[in-house]
Amino acid sequence: MASPNEEWHRALDGFCDDLWLEEGLSANTLESYRRDLTLFKHWLAQQEGGLMAPFVVQEMQLQGWMANLYQVRQASGATAARSLTSLRRFFHHQIRSGRMAHDPTLRLDSPRHRRPLPHSLSEAEVERLIQSPQVDTPLGLRDRAMLELIYASGLRVSELVGLPLSGLGLNEGVVRIMGKGNKERLVPMGEEALTWLQRYLAQSRPQLLADQPHGALFVTQRQESMTRQAFWYRIKHYARVAGITTPLSPHTLRHAFATHLVNHGADLRVVQVLLGHADISTTQIYTHVARERLRQLHARHHPRG
């Protein structure tokens, strides 16, 4: 008969393996689930005077763990919510595997926390940023094409730099993206981005590669694929050139893409598809961004604001 510790190892391995197989989650995401569950496992062993198998855990133990997160560990609402999500998914997996008959997380309330609004840029700031590269140089032309594409299509930085040449549909005006969980989506790029990409492909890319073949769309003067770190460095450089003082993150232009679409009346479901969000709740943050922008405009311009 397996010991409780062995039962936990088997259950955690099976849980993570199935998440990887079914959803294609990244190693970092899987490690986050494993870390949350391991913390609970160690706490449980201390509270019960010894470790119990995962499939005999009851609701009262989970309530005790959530209370411990808040009262002893002083965890934020976001951290507690993530821990509860890990527990829910883990015990749902135990039920699906036939190891448990009842869900001990069923009556646990999700922690309430205010999700911070993402930093974005105004349309004027985006315009200044995009126009900052010196397009009479190979690197400047490449950077202009990258900025145009990421803003026009709302790509993640990793999706932008990892875009293969074969993912570009110039005739259709779309890019084929392989996003999180190996889920493919087609995203329109718009006329402006298309024009700059064609210029980059005709003028800059052949110079950077010295006419050598390469599978990546965006390349460096070392004839290598562009990296996330290098592109992020270029964005910060162009922000300084453009005089932009708004806090930036690698997702700033992606946030700007979604925020400006919502501000101009785009349907939230459409924005969800374009961004590649699996859940509409992730996209709903942009309705709050739009409301906050309207509130600021009202306060600034209305005589009784």
Phi and psi in degrees as a GROMACS rama.xvg file:
@    title "Ramachandran Plot"
@    xaxis  label "Phi"
@    yaxis  label "Psi"
@TYPE xy
-71.842  146.454  ALA-2
-76.0741  161.057  SER-3
-55.7266  -37.6972  PRO-4
-64.5757  -40.6503  ASN-5
-66.0091  -37.0579  GLU-6
-62.1486  -40.4234  GLU-7
-65.0665  -43.8865  TRP-8
-59.4911  -45.8196  HIS-9
-63.1652  -44.1738  ARG-10
-65.6264  -43.4211  ALA-11
-66.2637  -42.7303  LEU-12
-63.1731  -44.3325  ASP-13
-64.697  -41.1132  GLY-14
-60.5453  -50.9382  PHE-15
-67.2424  -38.706  CYS-16
-62.5411  -42.7296  ASP-17
-68.6823  -37.6392  ASP-18
-62.3096  -40.318  LEU-19
-66.8082  -43.2247  TRP-20
-69.8258  -41.8764  LEU-21
-83.8258  -35.1591  GLU-22
-119.353  -7.91798  GLU-23
63.4125  32.3384  GLY-24
-66.1178  150.686  LEU-25
-71.1484  163.608  SER-26
-61.4559  -37.0453  ALA-27
-65.1853  -41.257  ASN-28
-65.9883  -43.5343  THR-29
-63.5753  -39.0144  LEU-30
-65.6823  -34.2193  GLU-31
-64.4707  -44.1774  SER-32
-60.4501  -46.9486  TYR-33
-61.8111  -40.2529  ARG-34
-64.4963  -45.5431  ARG-35
-59.3102  -44.7256  ASP-36
-71.7315  -33.2676  LEU-37
-68.0991  -38.3585  THR-38
-61.1158  -43.6075  LEU-39
-62.9918  -42.9374  PHE-40
-58.6794  -45.5241  LYS-41
-66.2465  -40.9822  HIS-42
-63.1098  -42.1757  TRP-43
-61.0621  -42.1249  LEU-44
-62.5139  -37.9133  ALA-45
-68.4933  -40.7332  GLN-46
-71.4274  -35.6565  GLN-47
-95.2909  1.87484  GLU-48
71.4919  21.7251  GLY-49
154.468  154.249  GLY-50
-78.1269  136.984  LEU-51
-107.562  155.885  MET-52
-64.4022  150.448  ALA-53
-62.4566  -31.7304  PRO-54
-81.1418  4.03474  PHE-55
-112.531  7.20611  VAL-56
-65.8173  138.609  VAL-57
-112.986  167.909  GLN-58
-57.9265  -38.6771  GLU-59
-63.94  -33.6498  MET-60
-67.7107  -38.6738  GLN-61
-68.651  -38.0895  LEU-62
-62.6148  -39.7817  GLN-63
-63.1709  -39.515  GLY-64
-65.1869  -43.1499  TRP-65
-65.2751  -39.0173  MET-66
-63.9402  -40.1614  ALA-67
-62.0962  -40.1381  ASN-68
-57.9037  -45.0185  LEU-69
-75.748  -50.6841  TYR-70
-83.1386  -36.3297  GLN-71
-98.0881  -48.4996  VAL-72
-86.4778  -9.14041  ARG-73
54.4053  41.0801  GLN-74
-71.3676  148.655  ALA-75
-74.1445  166.027  SER-76
-59.5882  -37.7723  GLY-77
-65.2849  -41.5389  ALA-78
-66.4491  -43.1258  THR-79
-64.1699  -39.8388  ALA-80
-64.443  -40.6252  ALA-81
-64.7978  -40.5728  ARG-82
-63.7039  -41.7892  SER-83
-66.3809  -37.4677  LEU-84
-61.3163  -42.7705  THR-85
-61.062  -43.8538  SER-86
-65.0183  -43.8234  LEU-87
-60.8485  -47.1406  ARG-88
-65.0839  -38.5761  ARG-89
-64.3362  -47.3143  PHE-90
-74.2522  -29.0399  PHE-91
-61.1366  -38.1816  HIS-92
-65.9072  -37.9398  HIS-93
-63.1233  -37.675  GLN-94
-68.3563  -44.6645  ILE-95
-61.2976  -32.2364  ARG-96
-80.9372  -4.53717  SER-97
80.952  12.3973  GLY-98
-89.941  -18.0204  ARG-99
-134.897  149.128  MET-100
-101.482  -26.7973  ALA-101
-126.534  145.771  HIS-102
-89.8065  111.447  ASP-103
-73.1358  -10.5823  PRO-104
-94.507  -0.369297  THR-105
-57.8081  -40.5951  LEU-106
-100.708  9.20851  ARG-107
-79.9857  132.053  LEU-108
-82.5758  139.687  ASP-109
-71.6396  134.545  SER-110
-60.9722  140.003  PRO-111
-93.8525  129.324  ARG-112
-148.708  146.04  HIS-113
-84.6309  118.612  ARG-114
-75.8737  127.552  ARG-115
-63.9838  141.082  PRO-116
-70.5574  136.662  LEU-117
-69.1506  144.17  PRO-118
-67.913  136.066  HIS-119
-133.004  179.611  SER-120
-121.376  150.735  LEU-121
-70.8134  165.783  SER-122
-63.8778  -35.1466  GLU-123
-67.3376  -39.5714  ALA-124
-65.6067  -41.3647  GLU-125
-60.8506  -41.7274  VAL-126
-62.1815  -43.2763  GLU-127
-64.5068  -41.8398  ARG-128
-62.5864  -47.3612  LEU-129
-65.6305  -31.9666  ILE-130
-85.2749  0.0341955  GLN-131
-71.4967  -37.2603  SER-132
-62.3737  146.037  PRO-133
-84.7464  101.725  GLN-134
-78.4412  0.571953  VAL-135
-87.2731  5.27309  ASP-136
-116.911  152.801  THR-137
-58.8047  -42.4905  PRO-138
-68.9691  -40.814  LEU-139
-63.921  -41.2895  GLY-140
-65.6089  -40.3004  LEU-141
-60.9678  -46.0216  ARG-142
-65.7165  -37.162  ASP-143
-62.7019  -43.1478  ARG-144
-63.0214  -39.6902  ALA-145
-66.6862  -44.0163  MET-146
-64.848  -41.743  LEU-147
-61.9299  -43.3336  GLU-148
-70.2376  -43.67  LEU-149
-67.7174  -34.3383  ILE-150
-76.3481  -38.4766  TYR-151
-71.0499  -28.1738  ALA-152
-114.849  -8.34832  SER-153
66.4799  32.6416  GLY-154
-73.7244  152.828  LEU-155
-70.9145  153.242  ARG-156
-58.6448  -41.5375  VAL-157
-63.4397  -34.4984  SER-158
-70.1817  -37.497  GLU-159
-65.4447  -53.0239  LEU-160
-72.3051  -23.6299  VAL-161
-90.7213  3.94832  GLY-162
-69.244  121.591  LEU-163
-78.844  158.507  PRO-164
-57.0079  -34.2524  LEU-165
-70.7662  -14.1744  SER-166
-83.5904  -1.88919  GLY-167
-95.6919  119.31  LEU-168
-106.897  84.3334  GLY-169
-66.0781  -39.4939  LEU-170
-66.7985  -36.5755  ASN-171
-88.0466  -15.5581  GLU-172
71.5113  34.3621  GLY-173
-134.345  161.892  VAL-174
-118.058  142.063  VAL-175
-99.718  115.483  ARG-176
-109.587  135.531  ILE-177
-103.124  100.998  MET-178
-92.4603  -156.513  GLY-179
-62.4921  144.184  LYS-180
68.6122  20.5985  GLY-181
55.7784  36.071  ASN-182
-96.8772  126.144  LYS-183
-89.7504  142.256  GLU-184
-143.996  151.086  ARG-185
-104.07  128.097  LEU-186
-125.171  128.691  VAL-187
-68.1303  149.427  PRO-188
-109.517  -17.8067  MET-189
83.6011  159.584  GLY-190
-66.3279  -39.4789  GLU-191
-64.875  -49.2496  GLU-192
-62.836  -39.643  ALA-193
-60.261  -42.3831  LEU-194
-62.1209  -44.62  THR-195
-71.6179  -33.851  TRP-196
-65.3794  -40.0877  LEU-197
-64.5006  -39.2174  GLN-198
-64.561  -43.3436  ARG-199
-61.8759  -44.1482  TYR-200
-66.3883  -33.8564  LEU-201
-82.8106  -33.4365  ALA-202
-112.562  -55.3102  GLN-203
-79.5747  -49.4275  SER-204
-59.173  -44.764  ARG-205
-60.7432  -34.7152  PRO-206
-68.1778  -44.7103  GLN-207
-63.7306  -34.689  LEU-208
-92.1625  -4.77237  LEU-209
52.5074  40.0712  ALA-210
62.924  18.3979  ASP-211
-86.0232  146.893  GLN-212
-70.4503  146.298  PRO-213
-157.314  140.017  HIS-214
-81.0027  -21.4393  GLY-215
-80.9386  147.43  ALA-216
-71.394  -49.3278  LEU-217
-104.942  124.796  PHE-218
-128.985  165.219  VAL-219
-102.403  173.718  THR-220
-72.3699  -8.79133  GLN-221
-89.0567  6.80746  ARG-222
64.4209  38.3252  GLN-223
-121.913  166.667  GLU-224
-67.3305  142.949  SER-225
-63.6192  144.811  MET-226
-110.397  161.526  THR-227
-61.0724  -43.3414  ARG-228
-64.3094  -41.4186  GLN-229
-66.0468  -42.0594  ALA-230
-67.662  -38.4931  PHE-231
-64.2455  -38.2543  TRP-232
-61.3378  -41.0743  TYR-233
-65.826  -39.6442  ARG-234
-61.8035  -45.185  ILE-235
-63.4893  -36.937  LYS-236
-62.5289  -47.164  HIS-237
-69.9004  -29.1774  TYR-238
-63.747  -40.8821  ALA-239
-65.1664  -41.9802  ARG-240
-60.6124  -39.5965  VAL-241
-82.0937  -3.3253  ALA-242
70.4983  31.0074  GLY-243
-91.4579  122.861  ILE-244
-106.693  -5.7926  THR-245
-59.7354  134.235  THR-246
-56.1882  133.477  PRO-247
-112.002  154.018  LEU-248
-138.108  168.142  SER-249
-58.9569  -20.698  PRO-250
-96.8445  6.72351  HIS-251
-56.5428  -46.266  THR-252
-71.29  -29.9185  LEU-253
-65.8096  -43.0324  ARG-254
-63.1243  -41.3194  HIS-255
-62.2364  -43.1601  ALA-256
-53.5054  -51.93  PHE-257
-69.4333  -42.3289  ALA-258
-62.5214  -44.5867  THR-259
-68.7617  -33.851  HIS-260
-62.7302  -47.4095  LEU-261
-64.792  -41.6093  VAL-262
-59.9907  -30.0479  ASN-263
-95.0322  12.523  HIS-264
95.0314  13.024  GLY-265
-67.6096  143.031  ALA-266
-67.4258  137.634  ASP-267
-63.0807  -33.0333  LEU-268
-65.6528  -36.5495  ARG-269
-65.5956  -44.7054  VAL-270
-61.3175  -39.4162  VAL-271
-58.3257  -46.0236  GLN-272
-64.7796  -43.7495  VAL-273
-64.0228  -37.9895  LEU-274
-79.3135  -18.3613  LEU-275
78.0987  28.5031  GLY-276
-78.6206  132.503  HIS-277
-73.2294  -30.0885  ALA-278
-123.361  133.362  ASP-279
-62.8796  -25.8396  ILE-280
-62.6325  -30.1379  SER-281
-66.8791  -35.4031  THR-282
-78.1624  -24.4237  THR-283
-63.9269  -16.4719  GLN-284
-57.3524  -28.8577  ILE-285
-75.1588  -19.8316  TYR-286
-69.5714  -34.9378  THR-287
-68.6929  -38  HIS-288
-61.3107  -44.2034  VAL-289
-64.4385  -41.2263  ALA-290
-64.2405  -40.9038  ARG-291
-63.4379  -39.6181  GLU-292
-63.0773  -42.9425  ARG-293
-63.5818  -39.808  LEU-294
-62.1137  -43.0544  ARG-295
-64.5159  -40.9361  GLN-296
-64.4142  -40.7972  LEU-297
-63.1783  -45.7119  HIS-298
-63.6981  -32.5707  ALA-299
-80.4895  -34.9689  ARG-300
-113.351  -19.8581  HIS-301
-82.1607  138.465  HIS-302
-61.1907  -22.5846  PRO-303
-116.513  28.7034  ARG-304
